[in-house]
Amino acid sequence: MVLARLQHQANKGSVVMSLKSFVNNKPEWDAFCQELDVWIEEQHKRLEQSEHVVEMHRAQGAIYTLRRLKFLRDKINGS
């Protein structure tokens, strides 16, 4: 159990380090955020056009998740 936890932490650390180069590359990060904005707008349209509660909840969840991705840089850099 302890070994598995240590391996998980080591893997998490290597993932964070590989993401650091992405989130701190301004042109790539800005392009990524623009793409997220497009996806968020698409989900807003789905939300507005939804006829069923389940579709509304899915769109809301997608918007929430996409917005959280926009804060990935802050999380990776420890802010």
LOPA-287167 format. One line per field, with one value per atom (N, C-alpha, C): residue number from 1; residue in three letters; atom name; x, y, z. Coordinates in pm, whole numbers. Layout:
N
nr [NUM,...]
rest [Ala,...]
atom [CA,...]
X [X,...]
Y [Y,...]
Z [Z,...]
This chain:
79
nr [1,1,1,2,2,2,3,3,3,4,4,4,5,5,5,6,6,6,7,7,7,8,8,8,9,9,9,10,10,10,11,11,11,12,12,12,13,13,13,14,14,14,15,15,15,16,16,16,17,17,17,18,18,18,19,19,19,20,20,20,21,21,21,22,22,22,23,23,23,24,24,24,25,25,25,26,26,26,27,27,27,28,28,28,29,29,29,30,30,30,31,31,31,32,32,32,33,33,33,34,34,34,35,35,35,36,36,36,37,37,37,38,38,38,39,39,39,40,40,40,41,41,41,42,42,42,43,43,43,44,44,44,45,45,45,46,46,46,47,47,47,48,48,48,49,49,49,50,50,50,51,51,51,52,52,52,53,53,53,54,54,54,55,55,55,56,56,56,57,57,57,58,58,58,59,59,59,60,60,60,61,61,61,62,62,62,63,63,63,64,64,64,65,65,65,66,66,66,67,67,67,68,68,68,69,69,69,70,70,70,71,71,71,72,72,72,73,73,73,74,74,74,75,75,75,76,76,76,77,77,77,78,78,78,79,79,79]
rest [Met,Met,Met,Val,Val,Val,Leu,Leu,Leu,Ala,Ala,Ala,Arg,Arg,Arg,Leu,Leu,Leu,Gln,Gln,Gln,His,His,His,Gln,Gln,Gln,Ala,Ala,Ala,Asn,Asn,Asn,Lys,Lys,Lys,Gly,Gly,Gly,Ser,Ser,Ser,Val,Val,Val,Val,Val,Val,Met,Met,Met,Ser,Ser,Ser,Leu,Leu,Leu,Lys,Lys,Lys,Ser,Ser,Ser,Phe,Phe,Phe,Val,Val,Val,Asn,Asn,Asn,Asn,Asn,Asn,Lys,Lys,Lys,Pro,Pro,Pro,Glu,Glu,Glu,Trp,Trp,Trp,Asp,Asp,Asp,Ala,Ala,Ala,Phe,Phe,Phe,Cys,Cys,Cys,Gln,Gln,Gln,Glu,Glu,Glu,Leu,Leu,Leu,Asp,Asp,Asp,Val,Val,Val,Trp,Trp,Trp,Ile,Ile,Ile,Glu,Glu,Glu,Glu,Glu,Glu,Gln,Gln,Gln,His,His,His,Lys,Lys,Lys,Arg,Arg,Arg,Leu,Leu,Leu,Glu,Glu,Glu,Gln,Gln,Gln,Ser,Ser,Ser,Glu,Glu,Glu,His,His,His,Val,Val,Val,Val,Val,Val,Glu,Glu,Glu,Met,Met,Met,His,His,His,Arg,Arg,Arg,Ala,Ala,Ala,Gln,Gln,Gln,Gly,Gly,Gly,Ala,Ala,Ala,Ile,Ile,Ile,Tyr,Tyr,Tyr,Thr,Thr,Thr,Leu,Leu,Leu,Arg,Arg,Arg,Arg,Arg,Arg,Leu,Leu,Leu,Lys,Lys,Lys,Phe,Phe,Phe,Leu,Leu,Leu,Arg,Arg,Arg,Asp,Asp,Asp,Lys,Lys,Lys,Ile,Ile,Ile,Asn,Asn,Asn,Gly,Gly,Gly,Ser,Ser,Ser]
atom [N,CA,C,N,CA,C,N,CA,C,N,CA,C,N,CA,C,N,CA,C,N,CA,C,N,CA,C,N,CA,C,N,CA,C,N,CA,C,N,CA,C,N,CA,C,N,CA,C,N,CA,C,N,CA,C,N,CA,C,N,CA,C,N,CA,C,N,CA,C,N,CA,C,N,CA,C,N,CA,C,N,CA,C,N,CA,C,N,CA,C,N,CA,C,N,CA,C,N,CA,C,N,CA,C,N,CA,C,N,CA,C,N,CA,C,N,CA,C,N,CA,C,N,CA,C,N,CA,C,N,CA,C,N,CA,C,N,CA,C,N,CA,C,N,CA,C,N,CA,C,N,CA,C,N,CA,C,N,CA,C,N,CA,C,N,CA,C,N,CA,C,N,CA,C,N,CA,C,N,CA,C,N,CA,C,N,CA,C,N,CA,C,N,CA,C,N,CA,C,N,CA,C,N,CA,C,N,CA,C,N,CA,C,N,CA,C,N,CA,C,N,CA,C,N,CA,C,N,CA,C,N,CA,C,N,CA,C,N,CA,C,N,CA,C,N,CA,C,N,CA,C,N,CA,C,N,CA,C,N,CA,C,N,CA,C,N,CA,C,N,CA,C,N,CA,C]
X [83,0,88,189,278,356,400,475,389,264,172,153,142,124,248,366,490,504,465,471,373,256,156,210,272,328,440,523,632,577,475,412,346,282,216,319,433,539,592,609,659,556,428,322,320,330,330,448,563,681,664,603,583,478,382,281,336,436,494,544,609,660,546,434,318,252,220,145,228,362,447,496,451,479,363,383,273,197,261,183,97,154,77,-37,-9,-111,-224,-191,-294,-381,-320,-396,-488,-437,-517,-637,-616,-725,-828,-783,-877,-963,-902,-977,-1077,-1036,-1129,-1247,-1221,-1329,-1429,-1379,-1467,-1554,-1493,-1568,-1671,-1634,-1728,-1848,-1821,-1930,-2023,-1965,-2047,-2137,-2082,-2161,-2270,-2242,-2346,-2462,-2431,-2537,-2618,-2548,-2619,-2709,-2657,-2734,-2860,-2847,-2962,-3065,-3019,-3108,-3157,-3113,-3151,-3299,-3356,-3497,-3513,-3406,-3412,-3313,-3352,-3271,-3134,-3130,-3004,-2907,-2957,-2871,-2819,-2904,-2861,-2750,-2767,-2666,-2535,-2542,-2419,-2347,-2422,-2360,-2299,-2371,-2318,-2190,-2189,-2070,-1952,-1981,-1875,-1817,-1904,-1859,-1772,-1817,-1741,-1601,-1596,-1468,-1376,-1431,-1350,-1296,-1377,-1329,-1220,-1231,-1125,-995,-1001,-880,-809,-887,-826,-743,-765,-687,-575,-551,-446,-309,-282,-152,-127,-228,-214,-189,-261,-245,-106,-61,70,181,168,273,260,160,148,86,16,-48,-183]
Y [-119,0,126,129,243,259,147,150,206,166,216,367,414,557,636,582,648,652,543,540,641,651,749,891,922,1056,1084,985,1003,1027,952,971,1108,1148,1279,1390,1376,1476,1486,1374,1378,1437,1411,1470,1621,1665,1809,1877,1815,1874,1881,1780,1784,1888,1912,2014,2155,2170,2303,2367,2289,2346,2391,2320,2359,2486,2487,2601,2728,2717,2835,2879,2811,2852,2941,3073,3168,3148,3135,3117,2990,2881,2757,2768,2827,2840,2930,3041,3132,3064,2986,2913,2811,2744,2646,2714,2828,2901,2950,2992,3032,2913,2797,2676,2642,2655,2630,2726,2852,2950,2910,2857,2810,2695,2601,2487,2531,2629,2680,2745,2821,2884,2779,2670,2562,2501,2484,2428,2525,2655,2754,2742,2724,2706,2581,2471,2347,2368,2441,2467,2546,2646,2728,2650,2554,2480,2348,2316,2188,2185,2068,2048,1956,1887,1792,1834,1807,1844,1775,1651,1577,1647,1693,1765,1895,1962,2087,2059,1953,1919,1880,1810,1772,1896,1989,2112,2193,2200,2272,2207,2075,2004,2025,2027,2050,2191,2288,2426,2437,2374,2376,2317,2203,2136,2218,2274,2355,2480,2540,2657,2620,2502,2457,2438,2392,2376,2509,2617,2749,2791,2727,2756,2656,2570,2469,2531,2641,2708,2747,2806,2848,2727,2618,2499,2438,2428,2368,2452,2584,2673,2702,2640,2650,2777,2848,2973,2945]
Z [0,0,0,85,93,-37,-91,-217,-330,-334,-437,-423,-300,-275,-319,-290,-331,-483,-550,-696,-754,-695,-741,-728,-616,-595,-693,-722,-818,-958,-996,-1127,-1137,-1028,-1025,-1042,-978,-989,-1130,-1198,-1335,-1430,-1405,-1487,-1469,-1345,-1317,-1387,-1382,-1447,-1599,-1658,-1803,-1841,-1753,-1780,-1761,-1676,-1652,-1780,-1865,-1990,-2080,-2076,-2157,-2103,-1974,-1919,-1915,-1915,-1912,-2050,-2153,-2290,-2334,-2329,-2349,-2479,-2594,-2718,-2716,-2666,-2660,-2560,-2445,-2342,-2390,-2454,-2504,-2609,-2698,-2800,-2734,-2631,-2558,-2492,-2430,-2365,-2466,-2584,-2689,-2732,-2745,-2780,-2670,-2545,-2435,-2441,-2475,-2487,-2596,-2706,-2814,-2764,-2693,-2641,-2538,-2455,-2355,-2425,-2529,-2604,-2665,-2718,-2773,-2664,-2546,-2436,-2391,-2397,-2364,-2461,-2590,-2690,-2662,-2628,-2593,-2472,-2375,-2254,-2287,-2371,-2409,-2490,-2568,-2657,-2598,-2478,-2416,-2382,-2406,-2371,-2251,-2215,-2104,-1995,-1874,-1759,-1764,-1809,-1816,-1911,-2025,-2121,-2060,-1983,-1918,-1817,-1740,-1639,-1705,-1815,-1887,-1939,-1995,-2046,-1932,-1820,-1704,-1653,-1649,-1605,-1699,-1829,-1928,-1912,-1893,-1875,-1750,-1643,-1518,-1539,-1605,-1628,-1718,-1825,-1916,-1846,-1761,-1686,-1587,-1529,-1436,-1511,-1635,-1715,-1737,-1741,-1760,-1639,-1524,-1403,-1381,-1481,-1469,-1448,-1516,-1501,-1357,-1293,-1153,-1063,-1089,-1006,-1024,-1148,-1174,-1115,-1124,-1074,-924,-860,-716,-664,-748,-702,-641]
